[in-house]
Amino acid sequence: DELSFALGKEGATRRKLANASGCILEYIGNIAYMAGVHAERLRARDYITWLKQQRIGPVYIDISTRSDATEVKVPRELTGILKGTTLRDIEHETDTFCFLEGDVDSSERLLIFGASRGRRQAERKVQELIRARPPRQPQDELFNGNGNYGNNEGQQLTKAEIRTGSAIC
């Protein structure tokens, strides 16, 4: 399971980690082989370790001494746009490895790893997404104040009611 996760669909995760770390990364059997200078191999090892840790729980990284890392603050309300294919597309386009630190549902810290040029490109793309989708204020939605969209009796609204505003809380 870990090996197939580290490989990714058609080797996409392996390529992403190799590109971000700058080293050659190949899996033969259950062993990962890394070729490159020592710093590149260390980065690849770190990235694989963090990738595996994400499967079992939150990952926290101290990037203060790392030269391969950039942090982007993301409003909690917008972290949903950075899950799945959007973040994978950014990684692919910029040769970086990115993930939301800690609990992905409440994180406000996106970590971007890779070469400086790729990190700048990825940061720019994330900032563009954030500018395009400013955080919504509760009064902008049919927000009931209990953390849900619905009425105060706990009934959820239909998409049609939310879209038309026909149900007021």
Buried (B, 14 or more C-beta within 10 A) or exposed (E): EEEEEBBBEEEEBBBBBBBBBBBEBEBEEEEBEBEBEEEBBBBBBBBBEBBEBBEEEEBEBEBEEEEBBBBBEBEEEBBEBBEEEBBBEBBBEBBBBBBBBBEBEEBBBBBBBBBEEBBBBBBEBBEEBBEEEEEEEEEEEBBBEEEBBBBEEEEEBEEEBBEEEEBEB
